[in-house]
Amino acid sequence: MKLSEIIKKALKGEELNALEKAELERFDPDALTQRAADAETRLREAREKLDAAEQDKMTEAEKFKKRAEQAEAKLKTSEEARRAAEADRDEAKRQHAALLRSNRIAELAAKHKCEEPEYLDFLAEKRGIDINDDAKVSEFVEALKKEAPKYFAADVKPGAGAPPPKPQGEKPQPGDRIGSIIESLNNAPEIQPEIQ
């Protein structure tokens, strides 16, 4: 009986007879793995012998032709690897240059209080401004501040500013209680918080 049939029978839950149990006990999966490895080794050896026999039967011209084909295949593979390495190198250089430009633009935006560094980069590239030349960049940014001030932070001093002027109104009548209270509030001194 085949091993696969015994396994199917066992999976169905049917009881195995003594012959089938003995067959299962004799089964060694490691031996199968070893036999497969041995067969692969024998196949490799047979191919090597076949190649050697073909080499013996070949004329000198055929031998040189086969060597040339092998060398050409190796050259093609190394050429493809070289192209891939050059493409990787070029991409890395491009990314590095983009990172340096991005850092320089961020530095310039902070220095000149530009709130849109991407727009600054776009205009600088569009107008052909060398971002490493400080004089040209300063000239460009000053012109841009005049053209589009909305992209730059305003140069103002922090603080609340001056208080609004007090309206000069009529003096309340001597018997007008509400008018007296309003006048007292308007003329009251401002209380400044203590700074610690």
TORLUMSE-349263 format. One record per atom (N, C-alpha, C): residue number from 0; residue in one letter; chain; atom name; x, y, z. Coordinates in pm, whole numbers, plus 32768, in hexadecimal, padded with zeros to 4 digits. Example, Ala and Ser with C-alpha at 12.3 -4.5 7.8 and 13.67 -1.06 7.14 Angstrom:
% residues 2
R  seq  type  mol  atom    xx    yy    zz
R    0     A    A     N  8527  7DC7  830C
R    0     A    A    CA  84CE  7E3E  830C
R    0     A    A     C  8528  7EB6  830C
R    1     S    A     N  8505  7F1F  82C4
R    1     S    A    CA  8557  7F96  82CA
R    1     S    A     C  850A  8003  8313
% end
This chain:
% residues 196
R  seq  type  mol  atom    xx    yy    zz
R    0     M    A     N  8055  7F8B  8000
R    0     M    A    CA  8000  8000  8000
R    0     M    A     C  805A  807C  8000
R    1     K    A     N  802E  80E4  7FB9
R    1     K    A    CA  807C  8160  7FB1
R    1     K    A     C  806E  81B0  8030
R    2     L    A     N  80D5  81FB  804F
R    2     L    A    CA  80D8  824D  80C7
R    2     L    A     C  806B  82B7  80C3
R    3     S    A     N  8052  82F3  8050
R    3     S    A    CA  7FEB  835A  8045
R    3     S    A     C  7F61  8322  8065
R    4     E    A     N  7F47  82A7  803D
R    4     E    A    CA  7EC5  8269  805A
R    4     E    A     C  7EB6  824F  80F0
R    5     I    A     N  7F23  8227  8130
R    5     I    A    CA  7F21  820E  81C1
R    5     I    A     C  7F04  8291  820B
R    6     I    A     N  7F43  82FE  81DE
R    6     I    A    CA  7F2F  8380  821F
R    6     I    A     C  7E9F  83AF  820C
R    7     K    A     N  7E67  839D  8193
R    7     K    A    CA  7DDC  83C4  8179
R    7     K    A     C  7D7D  8375  81D3
R    8     K    A     N  7D99  82F3  81E3
R    8     K    A    CA  7D46  829E  8236
R    8     K    A     C  7D4A  82CC  82C8
R    9     A    A     N  7DC3  82EF  82F7
R    9     A    A    CA  7DD2  831D  8380
R    9     A    A     C  7D8B  83A3  8395
R   10     L    A     N  7D90  83FB  8331
R   10     L    A    CA  7D4E  847C  833C
R   10     L    A     C  7CB7  846E  8342
R   11     K    A     N  7C81  840A  8300
R   11     K    A    CA  7BF1  83F3  8303
R   11     K    A     C  7BC4  83BB  838A
R   12     G    A     N  7C23  8391  83D9
R   12     G    A    CA  7C04  835B  845C
R   12     G    A     C  7BEF  82C3  845A
R   13     E    A     N  7C0F  8282  83EC
R   13     E    A    CA  7C00  81F0  83E3
R   13     E    A     C  7C73  81AF  842C
R   14     E    A     N  7C5C  813A  845F
R   14     E    A    CA  7CC2  80F3  84AA
R   14     E    A     C  7D23  80B0  8449
R   15     L    A     N  7DA5  80B7  846A
R   15     L    A    CA  7E0D  807B  8415
R   15     L    A     C  7E27  7FEC  8443
R   16     N    A     N  7E42  7F96  83E1
R   16     N    A    CA  7E64  7F0C  8405
R   16     N    A     C  7EF9  7F04  8426
R   17     A    A     N  7F29  7E91  844F
R   17     A    A    CA  7FB3  7E7D  847C
R   17     A    A     C  8016  7E98  840B
R   18     L    A     N  7FF6  7E6F  8391
R   18     L    A    CA  804F  7E83  831F
R   18     L    A     C  8060  7F19  8302
R   19     E    A     N  7FF3  7F63  830A
R   19     E    A    CA  7FF8  7FF3  82F0
R   19     E    A     C  8045  803B  835F
R   20     K    A     N  8032  800E  83DB
R   20     K    A    CA  807C  804B  844B
R   20     K    A     C  8112  8032  843A
R   21     A    A     N  8136  7FBA  840F
R   21     A    A    CA  81C3  7F99  83FB
R   21     A    A     C  81FE  7FEF  838B
R   22     E    A     N  81AF  8005  8324
R   22     E    A    CA  81DD  805A  82B4
R   22     E    A     C  81F7  80E9  82E3
R   23     L    A     N  819E  811E  8337
R   23     L    A    CA  81B0  81A4  836D
R   23     L    A     C  822B  81AD  83C8
R   24     E    A     N  8244  8144  8416
R   24     E    A    CA  82B8  8145  846F
R   24     E    A     C  833A  8141  8420
R   25     R    A     N  8339  80FF  83AD
R   25     R    A    CA  83B2  80F7  835A
R   25     R    A     C  83D0  817B  8312
R   26     F    A     N  836A  81CD  8304
R   26     F    A    CA  837A  824B  82BA
R   26     F    A     C  83D8  82A8  8307
R   27     D    A     N  843E  82DE  82C2
R   27     D    A    CA  84A0  8339  82FC
R   27     D    A     C  84AB  83B5  82A2
R   28     P    A     N  8474  8426  82CA
R   28     P    A    CA  8479  849E  8274
R   28     P    A     C  8507  84D2  8260
R   29     D    A     N  855E  84BD  82C3
R   29     D    A    CA  85E9  84E9  82B4
R   29     D    A     C  862F  849D  8246
R   30     A    A     N  860B  841E  8238
R   30     A    A    CA  8647  83CE  81CE
R   30     A    A     C  861F  8404  8145
R   31     L    A     N  85A3  8433  8138
R   31     L    A    CA  8576  846D  80B9
R   31     L    A     C  85C5  84EB  8099
R   32     T    A     N  85DB  853B  80FE
R   32     T    A    CA  8628  85B6  80EA
R   32     T    A     C  86B7  8595  80BF
R   33     Q    A     N  86F1  8532  8100
R   33     Q    A    CA  8779  8509  80DE
R   33     Q    A     C  877E  84D1  8050
R   34     R    A     N  871A  847F  802B
R   34     R    A    CA  8717  8447  7FA4
R   34     R    A     C  870A  84B6  7F3C
R   35     A    A     N  86BA  851D  7F59
R   35     A    A    CA  86AB  858D  7EFB
R   35     A    A     C  872E  85D8  7EED
R   36     A    A     N  8775  85ED  7F5B
R   36     A    A    CA  87F7  8632  7F56
R   36     A    A     C  885D  85DE  7F08
R   37     D    A     N  885B  855A  7F1D
R   37     D    A    CA  88B6  8502  7ED4
R   37     D    A     C  8898  8506  7E3F
R   38     A    A     N  8817  8506  7E1C
R   38     A    A    CA  87F0  8509  7D8F
R   38     A    A     C  881D  858C  7D4F
R   39     E    A     N  8810  85FB  7D98
R   39     E    A    CA  883A  867D  7D64
R   39     E    A     C  88D1  867F  7D4E
R   40     T    A     N  891C  8644  7DAC
R   40     T    A    CA  89AE  863D  7D9E
R   40     T    A     C  89D4  85EB  7D24
R   41     R    A     N  8991  8577  7D12
R   41     R    A    CA  89AE  8522  7C9E
R   41     R    A     C  898D  856A  7C1B
R   42     L    A     N  8921  85B6  7C1A
R   42     L    A    CA  88FA  8600  7BA3
R   42     L    A     C  8963  866A  7B82
R   43     R    A     N  8993  86B1  7BE7
R   43     R    A    CA  89FA  8716  7BD1
R   43     R    A     C  8A79  86D6  7B9A
R   44     E    A     N  8AA1  8664  7BD4
R   44     E    A    CA  8B19  861E  7BA5
R   44     E    A     C  8B07  85F1  7B14
R   45     A    A     N  8A8F  85C2  7AF4
R   45     A    A    CA  8A76  8594  7A6B
R   45     A    A     C  8A7F  8609  7A08
R   46     R    A     N  8A4B  867D  7A31
R   46     R    A    CA  8A54  86F2  79D9
R   46     R    A     C  8AE6  871C  79C4
R   47     E    A     N  8B34  8717  7A30
R   47     E    A    CA  8BC1  873B  7A24
R   47     E    A     C  8C09  86DC  79C6
R   48     K    A     N  8BEA  8659  79D1
R   48     K    A    CA  8C27  85F7  7977
R   48     K    A     C  8BFD  860F  78E7
R   49     L    A     N  8B7E  8632  78D4
R   49     L    A    CA  8B4B  864D  784D
R   49     L    A     C  8B91  86C8  7813
R   50     D    A     N  8BA1  8731  7865
R   50     D    A    CA  8BE8  87A8  7835
R   50     D    A     C  8C79  8788  7813
R   51     A    A     N  8CB8  8735  7867
R   51     A    A    CA  8D43  870E  784C
R   51     A    A     C  8D4B  86BD  77CB
R   52     A    A     N  8CEB  8663  77B4
R   52     A    A    CA  8CEA  8613  7739
R   52     A    A     C  8CD4  866D  76C0
R   53     E    A     N  8C7C  86CD  76CD
R   53     E    A    CA  8C64  872B  765F
R   53     E    A     C  8CE1  877C  7644
R   54     Q    A     N  8D27  87A3  76AD
R   54     Q    A    CA  8DA3  87EF  769D
R   54     Q    A     C  8E0A  879C  7651
R   55     D    A     N  8E12  871A  766F
R   55     D    A    CA  8E73  86C4  762B
R   55     D    A     C  8E51  86B5  7598
R   56     K    A     N  8DCF  86B2  7578
R   56     K    A    CA  8DA4  86A0  74ED
R   56     K    A     C  8DAE  8721  749D
R   57     M    A     N  8DB1  8792  74E1
R   57     M    A    CA  8DB3  8812  749B
R   57     M    A     C  8E3A  882C  745B
R   58     T    A     N  8E35  8874  73EE
R   58     T    A    CA  8EB3  889F  73AE
R   58     T    A     C  8EE5  8918  73FB
R   59     E    A     N  8F5C  8941  73DF
R   59     E    A    CA  8F95  89B5  7423
R   59     E    A     C  8F41  8A31  7409
R   60     A    A     N  8F0F  8A41  7390
R   60     A    A    CA  8EBE  8AB7  736E
R   60     A    A     C  8E3D  8AB7  73C2
R   61     E    A     N  8DFF  8A43  73D2
R   61     E    A    CA  8D84  8A3B  741F
R   61     E    A     C  8D9D  8A59  74B4
R   62     K    A     N  8E11  8A2A  74E5
R   62     K    A    CA  8E34  8A45  7570
R   62     K    A     C  8E45  8ADC  7587
R   63     F    A     N  8E8C  8B1D  752B
R   63     F    A    CA  8EA0  8BAD  7537
R   63     F    A     C  8E1C  8BF7  752B
R   64     K    A     N  8DC5  8BC7  74D4
R   64     K    A    CA  8D42  8C06  74C1
R   64     K    A     C  8CEF  8BFD  7542
R   65     K    A     N  8CF3  8B86  7580
R   65     K    A    CA  8CA7  8B74  75FC
R   65     K    A     C  8CE0  8BCD  766B
R   66     R    A     N  8D64  8BD5  7675
R   66     R    A    CA  8DA2  8C2D  76D9
R   66     R    A     C  8D7E  8CBF  76C0
R   67     A    A     N  8D7E  8CE4  7640
R   67     A    A    CA  8D5B  8D6E  761D
R   67     A    A     C  8CCA  8D8C  7644
R   68     E    A     N  8C70  8D2E  762D
R   68     E    A    CA  8BE3  8D41  7653
R   68     E    A     C  8BD5  8D51  76EB
R   69     Q    A     N  8C21  8CFF  7735
R   69     Q    A    CA  8C1C  8D09  77C7
R   69     Q    A     C  8C54  8D90  77F5
R   70     A    A     N  8CC2  8DBB  77B8
R   70     A    A    CA  8CFD  8E3B  77DD
R   70     A    A     C  8C9F  8EAE  77B9
R   71     E    A     N  8C5C  8EA2  7746
R   71     E    A    CA  8BFC  8F0A  771C
R   71     E    A     C  8B86  8F12  777D
R   72     A    A     N  8B56  8E9F  77AD
R   72     A    A    CA  8AE8  8E9D  780D
R   72     A    A     C  8B13  8EDF  7890
R   73     K    A     N  8B8D  8EC1  78BD
R   73     K    A    CA  8BC1  8F01  7936
R   73     K    A     C  8BCF  8F98  7923
R   74     L    A     N  8C00  8FC2  78B0
R   74     L    A    CA  8C10  904F  7892
R   74     L    A     C  8B89  9097  7891
R   75     K    A     N  8B25  9056  7857
R   75     K    A    CA  8A9F  9091  7851
R   75     K    A     C  8A66  90A3  78DE
R   76     T    A     N  8A79  903D  7931
R   76     T    A    CA  8A49  9044  79BB
R   76     T    A     C  8A90  90B4  7A08
R   77     S    A     N  8B14  90BF  79F7
R   77     S    A    CA  8B5E  9128  7A3E
R   77     S    A     C  8B39  91B3  7A07
R   78     E    A     N  8B1C  91BD  7986
R   78     E    A    CA  8AF3  923D  794B
R   78     E    A     C  8A6C  9268  7985
R   79     E    A     N  8A10  920A  7994
R   79     E    A    CA  898D  9229  79CE
R   79     E    A     C  899D  9255  7A60
R   80     A    A     N  89F6  9213  7AA9
R   80     A    A    CA  8A0F  9237  7B35
R   80     A    A     C  8A4C  92C3  7B3D
R   81     R    A     N  8AA5  92E4  7ADF
R   81     R    A    CA  8AE3  9368  7ADC
R   81     R    A     C  8A7B  93D4  7AC1
R   82     R    A     N  8A21  93B9  7A61
R   82     R    A    CA  89B8  941B  7A41
R   82     R    A     C  895C  9430  7ABB
R   83     A    A     N  8939  93C3  7AFE
R   83     A    A    CA  88E3  93CF  7B74
R   83     A    A     C  8929  9420  7BE2
R   84     A    A     N  89AB  9407  7BF5
R   84     A    A    CA  89F7  9451  7C5A
R   84     A    A     C  8A00  94E5  7C36
R   85     E    A     N  8A14  9504  7BB6
R   85     E    A    CA  8A19  9590  7B8B
R   85     E    A     C  8992  95D5  7BA0
R   86     A    A     N  8926  958E  7B83
R   86     A    A    CA  88A0  95C7  7B96
R   86     A    A     C  8889  95E3  7C2B
R   87     D    A     N  88B2  9587  7C80
R   87     D    A    CA  88A5  959B  7D12
R   87     D    A     C  88F8  9613  7D40
R   88     R    A     N  8971  961D  7D0A
R   88     R    A    CA  89CA  968C  7D2E
R   88     R    A     C  898C  9712  7D03
R   89     D    A     N  8958  9718  7C87
R   89     D    A    CA  891C  9793  7C55
R   89     D    A     C  88A1  97BA  7CA7
R   90     E    A     N  8851  9758  7CCD
R   90     E    A    CA  87DB  9773  7D1F
R   90     E    A     C  8804  97A7  7DA8
R   91     A    A     N  886D  976D  7DE3
R   91     A    A    CA  889E  979B  7E65
R   91     A    A     C  88D3  982B  7E5B
R   92     K    A     N  8918  984B  7DEE
R   92     K    A    CA  894A  98D4  7DDA
R   92     K    A     C  88D6  9936  7DCD
R   93     R    A     N  886E  990E  7D83
R   93     R    A    CA  87FA  9965  7D6F
R   93     R    A     C  87B3  997F  7DF5
R   94     Q    A     N  87A3  9914  7E43
R   94     Q    A    CA  8762  9923  7EC6
R   94     Q    A     C  87B5  997B  7F24
R   95     H    A     N  8839  996B  7F1E
R   95     H    A    CA  8892  99BC  7F73
R   95     H    A     C  8888  9A4F  7F4C
R   96     A    A     N  888A  9A6B  7ECA
R   96     A    A    CA  8880  9AF6  7E9C
R   96     A    A     C  87F8  9B32  7EC4
R   97     A    A     N  878E  9AE4  7EB9
R   97     A    A    CA  8709  9B14  7EDF
R   97     A    A     C  8704  9B30  7F75
R   98     L    A     N  8742  9ADB  7FC4
R   98     L    A    CA  8745  9AF0  8055
R   98     L    A     C  8795  9B6E  8079
R   99     L    A     N  8807  9B83  8038
R   99     L    A    CA  8856  9BFB  8052
R   99     L    A     C  8807  9C79  802B
R  100     R    A     N  87C3  9C74  7FB9
R  100     R    A    CA  8773  9CE7  7F8D
R  100     R    A     C  8701  9D00  7FF0
R  101     S    A     N  86BF  9C97  801B
R  101     S    A    CA  8650  9CA5  8079
R  101     S    A     C  8680  9CE3  80FC
R  102     N    A     N  86F3  9CB7  812D
R  102     N    A    CA  872A  9CEF  81A9
R  102     N    A     C  874F  9D82  8197
R  103     R    A     N  878A  9DA3  8125
R  103     R    A    CA  87B1  9E2E  810A
R  103     R    A     C  8735  9E88  80FF
R  104     I    A     N  86CD  9E58  80BD
R  104     I    A    CA  8651  9EA4  80B0
R  104     I    A     C  8612  9EBA  8139
R  105     A    A     N  8611  9E53  818D
R  105     A    A    CA  85DA  9E60  8214
R  105     A    A     C  8629  9EC7  8265
R  106     E    A     N  86AB  9EC7  8254
R  106     E    A    CA  8701  9F27  829A
R  106     E    A     C  86E4  9FB5  826A
R  107     L    A     N  86D6  9FC7  81E6
R  107     L    A    CA  86B8  A04B  81AF
R  107     L    A     C  862C  A07B  81DA
R  108     A    A     N  85CD  A020  81DA
R  108     A    A    CA  8544  A044  8203
R  108     A    A     C  8542  A071  8294
R  109     A    A     N  858C  A02F  82E9
R  109     A    A    CA  8591  A057  8376
R  109     A    A     C  85D8  A0DE  8385
R  110     K    A     N  8642  A0F3  833B
R  110     K    A    CA  8690  A16E  8344
R  110     K    A     C  863E  A1E6  8316
R  111     H    A     N  85F1  A1D5  82AC
R  111     H    A    CA  85A5  A245  8273
R  111     H    A     C  8511  A245  829D
R  112     K    A     N  84EF  A1EE  82FC
R  112     K    A    CA  8467  A1E4  8332
R  112     K    A     C  8400  A1C4  82C7
R  113     C    A     N  8424  A16D  826C
R  113     C    A    CA  83C6  A141  8204
R  113     C    A     C  8373  A0CE  823D
R  114     E    A     N  82F0  A0DA  8231
R  114     E    A    CA  8298  A075  826C
R  114     E    A     C  8277  A005  820A
R  115     E    A     N  82A2  A011  818C
R  115     E    A    CA  8289  9FAA  8126
R  115     E    A     C  830C  9F83  80E3
R  116     P    A     N  835C  9F2C  8123
R  116     P    A    CA  83DD  9F09  80E8
R  116     P    A     C  83CF  9EC0  8061
R  117     E    A     N  8362  9E75  804E
R  117     E    A    CA  8350  9E2F  7FCF
R  117     E    A     C  833E  9E93  7F5D
R  118     Y    A     N  82F2  9EFE  7F77
R  118     Y    A    CA  82DC  9F65  7F12
R  118     Y    A     C  835E  9FB0  7EF6
R  119     L    A     N  83AA  9FC9  7F5E
R  119     L    A    CA  842B  A00B  7F4F
R  119     L    A     C  8487  9FB5  7EF7
R  120     D    A     N  8489  9F35  7F0F
R  120     D    A    CA  84D9  9ED8  7EBF
R  120     D    A     C  84AA  9ED9  7E2D
R  121     F    A     N  8427  9ED4  7E1A
R  121     F    A    CA  83EE  9ED3  7D93
R  121     F    A     C  8418  9F4F  7D45
R  122     L    A     N  8408  9FC5  7D84
R  122     L    A    CA  842C  A041  7D3F
R  122     L    A     C  84C2  A04D  7D27
R  123     A    A     N  8511  A022  7D88
R  123     A    A    CA  85A2  A029  7D76
R  123     A    A     C  85CE  9FD0  7D02
R  124     E    A     N  8594  9F5B  7CF9
R  124     E    A    CA  85B7  9F01  7C8B
R  124     E    A     C  8584  9F37  7C06
R  125     K    A     N  850A  9F6C  7C07
R  125     K    A    CA  84CE  9FA2  7B8D
R  125     K    A     C  851D  A018  7B56
R  126     R    A     N  854D  A06D  7BB1
R  126     R    A    CA  8597  A0E5  7B87
R  126     R    A     C  862D  A0CD  7B7A
R  127     G    A     N  8659  A053  7B95
R  127     G    A    CA  86E6  A031  7B84
R  127     G    A     C  8742  A070  7BEA
R  128     I    A     N  8714  A07E  7C64
R  128     I    A    CA  8764  A0BD  7CCF
R  128     I    A     C  87BF  A052  7D0C
R  129     D    A     N  8840  A075  7D16
R  129     D    A    CA  889F  A01C  7D59
R  129     D    A     C  888C  A02E  7DF0
R  130     I    A     N  8855  9FC7  7E31
R  130     I    A    CA  8833  9FD6  7EBF
R  130     I    A     C  88AD  9FD8  7F1A
R  131     N    A     N  8922  9FBD  7EE4
R  131     N    A    CA  899C  9FC0  7F35
R  131     N    A     C  89E1  A049  7F31
R  132     D    A     N  89B1  A0A2  7ED9
R  132     D    A    CA  89E7  A12A  7ED0
R  132     D    A     C  8991  A185  7F28
R  133     D    A     N  89C5  A1AA  7F9E
R  133     D    A    CA  8977  A1F6  8000
R  133     D    A     C  8949  A27D  7FCA
R  134     A    A     N  899D  A2C0  7F7C
R  134     A    A    CA  8979  A344  7F49
R  134     A    A     C  8901  A33A  7EEA
R  135     K    A     N  8906  A2DB  7E8E
R  135     K    A    CA  8898  A2CB  7E2F
R  135     K    A     C  8819  A29D  7E76
R  136     V    A     N  8828  A247  7ED8
R  136     V    A    CA  87B3  A215  7F22
R  136     V    A     C  8773  A288  7F70
R  137     S    A     N  87C3  A2DC  7FB1
R  137     S    A    CA  878C  A34D  7FFC
R  137     S    A     C  8743  A3AD  7FA0
R  138     E    A     N  877E  A3C9  7F2D
R  138     E    A    CA  873E  A420  7ECA
R  138     E    A     C  86B9  A3E4  7E9A
R  139     F    A     N  86BC  A362  7E7E
R  139     F    A    CA  8643  A31B  7E51
R  139     F    A     C  85D6  A31E  7EBC
R  140     V    A     N  85FB  A305  7F39
R  140     V    A    CA  8599  A301  7FA6
R  140     V    A     C  8560  A38B  7FBF
R  141     E    A     N  85B2  A3F2  7FBB
R  141     E    A    CA  8580  A47B  7FD0
R  141     E    A     C  851C  A49F  7F63
R  142     A    A     N  853B  A47C  7EE7
R  142     A    A    CA  84DD  A497  7E7A
R  142     A    A     C  845C  A447  7E8E
R  143     L    A     N  846A  A3CD  7EBB
R  143     L    A    CA  83F4  A379  7ED2
R  143     L    A     C  839F  A3AE  7F45
R  144     K    A     N  83DF  A3E7  7FAB
R  144     K    A    CA  8395  A422  801B
R  144     K    A     C  833D  A496  7FEA
R  145     K    A     N  8370  A4E0  7F88
R  145     K    A    CA  8323  A550  7F51
R  145     K    A     C  82B3  A51D  7EF6
R  146     E    A     N  82D1  A4B3  7EA8
R  146     E    A    CA  826D  A47B  7E4C
R  146     E    A     C  81FE  A432  7E95
R  147     A    A     N  8223  A3DE  7EF4
R  147     A    A    CA  81C2  A388  7F39
R  147     A    A     C  81DF  A386  7FCE
R  148     P    A     N  81BB  A3EE  8016
R  148     P    A    CA  81D9  A3F3  80A5
R  148     P    A     C  818B  A38D  80F7
R  149     K    A     N  8120  A354  80BD
R  149     K    A    CA  80CF  A2F4  8109
R  149     K    A     C  811B  A274  812B
R  150     Y    A     N  818A  A259  80E7
R  150     Y    A    CA  81D8  A1E0  8102
R  150     Y    A     C  8242  A1F4  816F
R  151     F    A     N  8248  A26C  81A6
R  151     F    A    CA  82AD  A28B  820B
R  151     F    A     C  826B  A2B9  828C
R  152     A    A     N  82AA  A29B  82FB
R  152     A    A    CA  8278  A2C6  837E
R  152     A    A     C  828E  A35D  8389
R  153     A    A     N  822F  A3A1  83C6
R  153     A    A    CA  8238  A432  83D5
R  153     A    A     C  82A0  A455  843E
R  154     D    A     N  82E6  A4C5  8425
R  154     D    A    CA  8349  A4F3  8486
R  154     D    A     C  8304  A552  84E8
R  155     V    A     N  82C6  A51A  854E
R  155     V    A    CA  8281  A569  85B4
R  155     V    A     C  82B7  A543  863B
R  156     K    A     N  82A5  A5A1  8699
R  156     K    A    CA  82D1  A585  8721
R  156     K    A     C  825C  A54A  876D
R  157     P    A     N  8275  A4EC  87C4
R  157     P    A    CA  8207  A4B0  880F
R  157     P    A     C  81CF  A511  8876
R  158     G    A     N  8152  A4FE  8897
R  158     G    A    CA  8113  A551  88FE
R  158     G    A     C  8087  A575  88D5
R  159     A    A     N  803E  A5B0  8931
R  159     A    A    CA  7FB2  A5D1  8918
R  159     A    A     C  7FA3  A657  88D4
R  160     G    A     N  8003  A6AC  88D7
R  160     G    A    CA  7FF7  A72F  889A
R  160     G    A     C  7FC1  A794  88FD
R  161     A    A     N  7FA6  A80D  88CD
R  161     A    A    CA  7F75  A878  8924
R  161     A    A     C  7EE0  A866  8940
R  162     P    A     N  7EB3  A88F  89B5
R  162     P    A    CA  7E23  A883  89D2
R  162     P    A     C  7DD4  A8E7  897E
R  163     P    A     N  7D57  A8C9  8961
R  163     P    A    CA  7D07  A926  890F
R  163     P    A     C  7CEF  A9A8  895B
R  164     P    A     N  7CE0  AA13  8912
R  164     P    A    CA  7CCA  AA93  8956
R  164     P    A     C  7C43  AA95  899C
R  165     K    A     N  7C3E  AADA  8A0D
R  165     K    A    CA  7BC1  AAE2  8A5A
R  165     K    A     C  7B68  AB4E  8A1E
R  166     P    A     N  7AEB  AB2D  8A0C
R  166     P    A    CA  7A92  AB93  89D2
R  166     P    A     C  7A78  AC04  8A37
R  167     Q    A     N  7A78  AC7B  8A03
R  167     Q    A    CA  7A5A  ACF0  8A58
R  167     Q    A     C  79C3  AD07  8A52
R  168     G    A     N  7984  ACEB  8ABC
R  168     G    A    CA  78F3  ACF9  8ABF
R  168     G    A     C  78C9  AD6A  8B1B
R  169     E    A     N  784D  AD7C  8B23
R  169     E    A    CA  7817  ADE4  8B7A
R  169     E    A     C  781F  ADB5  8C0A
R  170     K    A     N  782A  AE14  8C63
R  170     K    A    CA  782C  ADF4  8CF1
R  170     K    A     C  779C  ADD9  8D1C
R  171     P    A     N  778A  AD73  8D73
R  171     P    A    CA  7701  AD54  8D9D
R  171     P    A     C  76C8  ADC1  8DF9
R  172     Q    A     N  7648  ADC5  8DFD
R  172     Q    A    CA  7601  AE23  8E55
R  172     Q    A     C  761B  ADF9  8EE5
R  173     P    A     N  7618  AE56  8F42
R  173     P    A    CA  7637  AE34  8FCC
R  173     P    A     C  75DA  ADCB  9007
R  174     G    A     N  7561  ADBB  8FDF
R  174     G    A    CA  7506  AD57  9018
R  174     G    A     C  7503  ACD6  8FC9
R  175     D    A     N  754E  ACCB  8F5E
R  175     D    A    CA  754B  AC54  8F06
R  175     D    A     C  75AE  ABEC  8F3B
R  176     R    A     N  7578  AB86  8F7D
R  176     R    A    CA  75CF  AB20  8FBC
R  176     R    A     C  7617  AACB  8F53
R  177     I    A     N  75D2  AAA0  8EEB
R  177     I    A    CA  7611  AA4B  8E84
R  177     I    A     C  767F  AA98  8E3C
R  178     G    A     N  7667  AB15  8E1D
R  178     G    A    CA  76CD  AB67  8DDC
R  178     G    A     C  7747  AB75  8E33
R  179     S    A     N  7734  AB81  8EB8
R  179     S    A    CA  77A5  AB8D  8F14
R  179     S    A     C  77F8  AB0E  8F17
R  180     I    A     N  77B4  AA9D  8F14
R  180     I    A    CA  77FC  AA1C  8F15
R  180     I    A     C  784E  AA0D  8E94
R  181     I    A     N  7813  AA2F  8E24
R  181     I    A    CA  785A  AA24  8DA4
R  181     I    A     C  78D2  AA80  8DA3
R  182     E    A     N  78C2  AAFB  8DD4
R  182     E    A    CA  7931  AB59  8DD9
R  182     E    A     C  79A0  AB25  8E34
R  183     S    A     N  797D  AAE7  8EA4
R  183     S    A    CA  79E0  AAAF  8F00
R  183     S    A     C  7A2E  AA3D  8EBD
R  184     L    A     N  79E6  A9E9  8E76
R  184     L    A    CA  7A29  A97B  8E31
R  184     L    A     C  7A86  A9AE  8DC3
R  185     N    A     N  7A5B  AA10  8D7B
R  185     N    A    CA  7AAE  AA48  8D0F
R  185     N    A     C  7B2B  AA8B  8D45
R  186     N    A     N  7B21  AAC7  8DB8
R  186     N    A    CA  7B93  AB0F  8DF0
R  186     N    A     C  7BE6  AAB9  8E50
R  187     A    A     N  7BBF  AA3D  8E63
R  187     A    A    CA  7C09  A9E6  8EBF
R  187     A    A     C  7C94  A9C7  8E86
R  188     P    A     N  7CFA  A9BF  8EDC
R  188     P    A    CA  7D81  A9A1  8EA9
R  188     P    A     C  7D8A  A90D  8E7E
R  189     E    A     N  7DDB  A8F6  8E1A
R  189     E    A    CA  7DEE  A86F  8DE8
R  189     E    A     C  7E45  A822  8E49
R  190     I    A     N  7E21  A7A5  8E63
R  190     I    A    CA  7E6F  A752  8EBF
R  190     I    A     C  7ECF  A6FF  8E6A
R  191     Q    A     N  7F4D  A70D  8E85
R  191     Q    A    CA  7FB2  A6C2  8E3C
R  191     Q    A     C  7FD3  A642  8E8C
R  192     P    A     N  7FD7  A5D0  8E4B
R  192     P    A    CA  7FFB  A556  8E95
R  192     P    A     C  808D  A55C  8EBF
R  193     E    A     N  80A8  A523  8F31
R  193     E    A    CA  8131  A522  8F63
R  193     E    A     C  8180  A4B6  8F1B
R  194     I    A     N  81F4  A4D9  8EF1
R  194     I    A    CA  824C  A479  8EAD
R  194     I    A     C  82AD  A443  8F12
R  195     Q    A     N  82B0  A3C4  8F1E
R  195     Q    A    CA  8305  A386  8F84
R  195     Q    A     C  8383  A350  8F47
% end
